[in-house]
């Protein structure tokens, strides 16, 4: 098996590519045919990790198995995570690799040094050769640590120069996208990230791009390399962008972005992610300065979220347009609100149930609305003088539970139903009632 240091180095690069926090990441080496659910169940049995999700898999010929990058819900404590996990009776244990260093005691130090030297194919004589003219005493812990550190630096140098990075998925340019291949948008995001973040030479980056394409995409890159054998990896991506990317200009993309609306049944967080993908393309094509991206995101969310008015009110995004949150902050706030709204104890859920009950009552009475008894009931249920004065002083207190408009009741309403507006009115009434009960000042007392 590869040395622990090399595996940790590959894992760090992998976490960087996936945008995964290192203190919540672990890597496990499993057989190639192992299912994702089996991996998550086995690791989930380790209580200190909490719930575990698989973030990526990559086959390693050297290890003879699959390297699986996972994310744990809990922050990883190196001293409490076991070095391996047993998937089941009769099965071979899976090694666990984490980035945090485990505490090393004096008792197992010599064993770890010996194992490390064996994994690197080195001996104690090789360590002593790093100190020409010196003969460090075997009991000198400081000298051995310094020598092993120098040895690891030399051994890890080829790996650093090669710029270890997760391989790009295959892209061919064929439409519709075949199974197992990436669309151009997803492929270009990963390719640009590899070019920007990998430390390997330009030639190696270009080779990785060439290895990840086939079919029509390969023909494009062959033509580019024929005219310029030393073409840069950035130029390779640009050539594929011109052939398979959108032909719209930055202004056209920005116009399309401004027309985006929330779809029926689409959660606000999903709509925000869809907005972000479009907005990223706008900025890449020069349709909007990067400094204005946060404000544009909030403005379009307010304009296009046609089925989430109540949530936008609670988030107070209109008041925050001058100092808008970034994408990650906004996504976190929206997801928190969605979880709260889905809970049965939430105020919003209670208001929705109240509105639903009122609508059911109104629907039951609509069939008898024109009968003499119904007319008499409406007449006798008219507000008295004090109540009328209250409504005249504060018309917002008197509104229709069907359409949300002031000045009439649901039994007299001929407007289409507007549940969102009714809920907003109810929330405003609740807040106002709380304020009035706290101050002791009511509208009908202010004659």
C-alpha positions in Angstrom: 0.0 0.0 0.0 1.1 3.5 -0.7 2.6 5.4 2.3 0.2 7.3 4.6 1.9 10.6 3.7 1.2 10.1 -0.1 -2.4 9.1 0.6 -2.9 12.2 2.8 -1.5 14.4 0.1 -3.8 12.9 -2.5 -6.7 13.3 -0.1 -5.9 17.0 0.5 -6.0 17.7 -3.2 -9.2 15.7 -3.6 -10.9 17.7 -0.7 -9.8 20.9 -2.4 -11.4 19.8 -5.7 -14.6 18.8 -4.0 -14.8 21.9 -1.8 -14.8 19.6 1.3 -13.5 20.7 4.7 -10.5 18.7 5.8 -11.7 18.3 9.4 -14.9 16.6 8.1 -13.2 14.4 5.5 -12.0 10.8 5.6 -10.9 8.3 2.9 -11.5 4.6 3.0 -9.9 1.9 0.8 -12.5 -0.7 -0.3 -12.9 -3.4 -2.9 -13.9 -2.2 -6.4 -17.3 -3.8 -6.3 -18.4 -2.3 -3.0 -21.7 -0.4 -3.1 -22.0 3.2 -1.8 -24.8 2.2 0.7 -22.5 -0.5 2.2 -19.7 2.1 2.7 -22.0 4.6 4.3 -23.5 2.0 6.6 -20.1 0.6 7.7 -18.7 4.1 8.5 -22.0 5.2 10.0 -21.5 2.5 12.7 -18.5 4.6 14.0 -20.5 6.8 16.4 -17.9 9.6 16.6 -18.3 10.3 12.8 -22.1 10.8 12.9 -23.8 10.4 9.6 -21.4 9.8 6.7 -21.9 10.6 3.0 -19.8 9.4 0.0 -18.5 12.4 -2.0 -16.4 10.6 -4.6 -14.7 7.4 -5.7 -11.5 6.8 -7.7 -9.9 3.5 -8.6 -6.2 3.0 -7.7 -4.2 0.4 -9.5 -1.4 0.6 -6.8 -3.8 -0.1 -4.0 -5.8 -2.6 -6.0 -9.1 -1.1 -4.9 -11.3 1.9 -4.8 -10.4 5.1 -2.9 -13.6 6.6 -1.5 -13.7 10.1 -0.2 -16.4 10.6 2.5 -17.8 13.5 4.5 -18.8 13.1 8.1 -21.4 15.1 9.9 -19.2 15.5 13.0 -15.8 17.0 13.1 -13.1 14.4 13.0 -11.1 13.7 16.1 -7.9 11.9 15.1 -7.5 10.1 18.4 -11.0 8.7 18.4 -11.2 7.5 14.8 -10.0 3.8 14.3 -7.4 3.1 11.7 -9.7 0.7 9.9 -13.3 -0.4 9.8 -14.7 -4.0 9.6 -17.5 -4.1 7.1 -18.8 -7.5 8.2 -18.0 -10.9 9.4 -15.6 -12.8 7.2 -14.7 -9.6 5.2 -11.3 -7.9 5.1 -11.0 -4.7 7.1 -11.0 -1.4 5.2 -8.2 1.1 6.0 -9.3 4.6 7.0 -7.2 7.6 6.1 -7.7 11.0 7.7 -5.8 14.3 7.3 -5.6 15.1 11.0 -2.5 13.6 12.7 -3.0 11.0 15.4 -1.1 11.5 18.6 2.2 9.5 18.5 3.4 8.1 21.8 7.0 7.1 22.7 5.9 3.4 22.8 4.9 3.1 19.2 7.3 5.7 17.7 9.9 3.2 16.7 7.3 0.9 15.1 5.9 3.8 13.1 9.4 4.9 11.9 10.3 1.4 10.9 7.0 0.9 9.0 7.5 4.3 7.3 11.0 3.4 6.1 9.8 0.1 4.8 7.0 1.7 2.9 9.4 4.1 1.3 11.9 1.3 0.5 14.6 2.9 2.8 16.7 1.7 5.7 18.3 3.3 8.8 21.5 3.6 6.8 19.8 5.8 4.3 18.6 8.0 7.1 22.2 8.3 8.5 23.5 9.1 5.0 21.5 12.4 5.1 24.1 13.5 7.8 27.5 13.3 6.1 30.3 13.4 8.7 27.8 13.0 11.6 26.7 9.9 13.4 23.5 10.8 15.3 23.0 8.7 18.3 20.1 6.2 18.0 18.6 7.6 21.2 18.5 11.2 19.7 14.8 11.5 19.0 15.2 15.0 17.5 17.9 13.9 15.1 15.8 11.0 13.8 12.7 13.2 13.4 14.7 15.7 11.4 16.2 12.9 9.2 12.8 11.3 8.6 11.4 14.7 7.7 14.1 15.3 5.1 13.6 11.8 3.7 9.9 12.4 3.4 10.4 15.7 1.6 12.7 14.0 -0.9 10.3 11.1 -1.4 7.2 13.3 -1.7 8.8 15.6 -4.2 7.9 13.6 -7.4 4.4 13.4 -6.2 4.2 17.1 -5.7 5.7 17.8 -9.1 3.2 15.5 -10.7 0.4 17.6 -9.2 -1.8 14.8 -8.0 -5.4 15.6 -8.9 -8.6 13.8 -9.6 -9.0 12.7 -13.2 -11.5 14.6 -15.3 -14.7 12.9 -16.4 -15.1 12.0 -20.1 -16.6 14.6 -22.4 -17.3 13.9 -26.1 -19.6 16.7 -27.2 -22.3 14.2 -28.3 -25.9 15.2 -27.8 -27.8 14.0 -25.9 -25.0 13.4 -23.4 -24.3 9.6 -23.2 -24.5 7.8 -19.9 -21.2 8.0 -18.0 -20.1 11.2 -19.7 -20.3 14.9 -18.5 -22.2 17.7 -20.1 -20.0 20.5 -21.3 -20.9 22.9 -18.5 -20.0 20.4 -15.8 -16.8 19.3 -17.6 -15.6 22.9 -18.1 -16.1 23.7 -14.5 -13.9 20.8 -13.4 -11.3 21.5 -16.1 -11.0 25.2 -15.2 -10.7 24.2 -11.5 -7.9 21.7 -12.4 -6.0 24.3 -14.4 -6.3 26.9 -11.7 -5.6 24.8 -8.7 -3.2 22.0 -9.8 0.5 22.6 -9.3 1.5 20.3 -12.1 3.3 21.7 -15.3 1.3 23.1 -18.2 2.2 20.0 -20.3 0.7 17.7 -17.7 -2.5 19.8 -17.5 -2.8 19.7 -21.3 -2.3 15.9 -21.2 -5.1 15.5 -18.7 -7.5 17.6 -20.8 -6.6 15.5 -23.9 -7.2 12.3 -21.9 -10.7 13.4 -20.8 -12.1 14.0 -24.3 -13.1 11.8 -27.2 -15.3 11.9 -30.4 -16.1 15.4 -31.7 -14.3 17.1 -28.8 -11.1 15.2 -29.5 -11.3 16.3 -33.2 -11.5 20.0 -32.1 -8.4 19.6 -29.8 -6.5 17.8 -32.5 -7.1 20.7 -34.9 -5.9 23.2 -32.2 -2.7 21.2 -31.5 -2.0 20.9 -35.2 -1.8 24.7 -35.5 0.0 25.1 -32.2 1.7 22.0 -30.7 2.5 23.9 -27.4 -1.1 25.2 -27.0 -1.9 26.1 -23.4 -4.5 24.2 -21.4 -6.5 27.4 -21.1 -6.6 27.7 -24.9 -7.8 24.1 -25.2 -10.8 24.9 -22.9 -11.5 28.0 -24.8 -11.6 26.1 -28.1 -14.1 23.6 -26.7 -16.1 26.5 -25.3 -16.4 28.1 -28.7 -17.5 24.7 -30.2 -19.8 23.3 -27.6 -20.6 26.2 -25.2 -23.3 28.7 -25.5 -23.1 31.2 -28.3 -24.9 33.9 -26.4 -23.0 37.0 -25.4 -22.7 38.2 -21.9 -25.5 40.7 -22.4 -27.8 38.0 -23.8 -27.0 35.7 -20.8 -27.7 38.6 -18.4 -31.1 39.2 -20.1 -32.0 35.5 -19.8 -30.9 35.6 -16.2 -33.3 38.5 -15.5 -36.2 36.5 -16.9 -35.7 33.4 -14.7 -38.6 32.6 -12.4 -39.3 30.0 -9.8 -41.1 26.9 -11.2 -44.2 25.4 -9.8 -43.3 23.1 -6.9 -39.6 24.2 -7.0 -38.1 24.9 -3.6 -36.5 28.3 -3.1 -33.1 26.8 -2.4 -33.3 24.9 -5.7 -34.2 28.0 -7.5 -31.3 29.8 -6.0 -28.9 27.1 -7.2 -30.3 27.4 -10.7 -29.9 31.2 -10.5 -26.3 30.8 -9.4 -25.4 28.6 -12.4 -26.8 31.1 -14.8 -25.2 34.0 -13.0 -21.8 32.4 -13.1 -22.0 32.1 -16.9 -23.0 35.8 -17.1 -19.9 36.9 -15.1 -17.6 34.6 -17.1 -18.9 36.1 -20.4 -18.5 39.7 -19.1 -22.2 40.4 -18.8 -21.8 41.6 -15.2 -18.9 42.7 -13.1 -18.0 40.3 -10.4 -18.4 43.0 -7.8 -22.1 43.2 -8.4 -22.9 39.5 -8.3 -24.3 39.4 -4.8 -26.7 42.3 -5.4 -27.9 40.9 -8.8 -28.5 37.5 -7.2 -30.7 39.0 -4.4 -32.6 41.2 -6.9 -33.5 38.4 -9.2 -34.4 36.1 -6.3 -36.9 38.8 -5.2 -38.2 39.2 -8.7 -38.4 35.6 -9.7 -39.5 33.8 -6.5 -43.2 33.9 -7.3 -44.2 31.1 -5.0 -42.1 32.0 -1.9 -43.3 35.5 -1.0 -43.7 34.6 2.7 -40.2 33.2 3.0 -38.7 36.3 1.3 -40.6 38.5 3.9 -39.1 36.5 6.8 -35.6 36.7 5.3 -36.0 40.5 4.9 -34.1 40.5 1.6 -35.6 43.7 0.4 -34.1 45.6 3.3 -30.7 43.9 2.8 -30.3 44.7 -0.9 -27.7 47.4 -0.1 -25.6 44.9 1.8 -26.6 41.5 0.3 -25.3 38.2 1.6 -23.1 36.0 -0.6 -24.3 32.8 -2.2 -23.3 30.4 0.6 -24.7 32.6 3.3 -28.0 33.1 1.4 -28.3 29.4 0.6 -27.8 28.5 4.3 -30.4 31.0 5.4 -33.0 29.7 2.9 -32.4 26.1 3.8 -32.9 26.9 7.5 -36.2 28.6 6.7 -37.3 25.7 4.5 -36.6 23.3 7.4 -38.5 25.5 9.8 -41.4 25.9 7.4 -41.6 22.1 7.0 -41.8 21.5 10.8 -45.3 21.0 12.0 -44.8 23.4 15.0 -43.9 26.4 12.8 -46.0 29.5 12.8 -46.2 29.4 9.0 -47.6 25.9 9.1 -50.2 26.9 11.7 -51.3 29.9 9.6 -51.6 27.8 6.5 -53.8 25.3 8.4 -55.9 28.2 9.6 -56.3 29.6 6.1 -57.2 26.2 4.8 -59.9 25.7 7.4 -61.4 29.1 6.6 -61.4 28.4 2.9 -63.2 25.1 3.6 -65.8 26.9 5.6 -66.3 29.4 2.9 -66.6 26.7 0.2 -69.3 25.0 2.3 -71.3 28.2 2.6 -71.0 29.3 -1.1 -73.7 27.0 -2.2 -76.2 28.7 0.1 -74.9 32.3 -0.2 -77.9 33.5 -2.2 -80.6 32.1 0.1 -82.7 34.5 2.3 -81.2 32.9 5.4 -77.7 33.5 4.2 -78.5 37.1 3.4 -80.0 37.6 6.8 -76.9 36.0 8.4 -74.6 38.5 6.5 -76.8 41.4 7.5 -76.8 40.4 11.2 -73.0 39.7 11.1 -72.1 43.2 10.0 -69.7 44.9 12.4 -71.1 47.3 15.0 -70.3 51.0 15.2 -67.2 50.6 17.3 -65.8 47.8 15.1 -66.6 49.9 12.0 -64.7 52.8 13.5 -61.8 50.4 14.1 -61.8 49.3 10.5 -62.1 52.8 9.2 -59.1 53.9 11.3 -57.1 50.9 10.3 -58.4 49.3 7.0 -55.6 46.7 7.0 -57.4 45.0 10.0 -60.5 44.3 7.8 -59.6 42.1 4.8 -60.9 39.2 2.7 -59.8 35.7 3.8 -60.0 34.7 0.1 -58.1 37.3 -1.9 -56.4 39.3 0.8 -57.9 42.7 -0.3 -59.4 45.1 2.2 -62.9 46.4 2.3 -65.0 43.2 2.0 -65.3 39.7 3.4 -64.8 36.3 1.7 -68.6 35.7 1.3 -68.9 38.8 -0.9 -65.6 38.2 -2.7 -65.6 37.8 -6.5 -61.8 38.0 -6.9 -59.5 35.0 -7.5 -58.0 33.3 -4.5 -54.6 34.6 -3.3 -53.5 32.4 -0.3 -50.0 34.0 -0.2 -51.5 37.5 0.3 -53.9 36.2 2.9 -51.0 34.6 4.9 -49.0 37.9 4.7 -52.0 39.8 6.0 -52.5 37.3 8.8 -48.9 37.6 9.9 -49.1 41.4 9.9 -52.3 41.2 12.0 -50.6 38.8 14.5 -47.6 41.1 14.8 -49.8 44.1 15.3 -52.0 42.4 17.9 -48.8 41.5 19.8 -47.7 45.1 19.7 -51.1 46.4 20.8 -51.4 44.0 23.7 -47.9 45.0 24.9 -48.6 48.8 24.7 -52.3 48.7 25.6 -53.2 51.0 22.7 -55.8 49.7 20.3 -57.1 51.4 17.0 -60.7 51.4 18.1 -59.8 53.3 21.3 -58.3 56.1 19.3 -61.5 58.0 18.3 
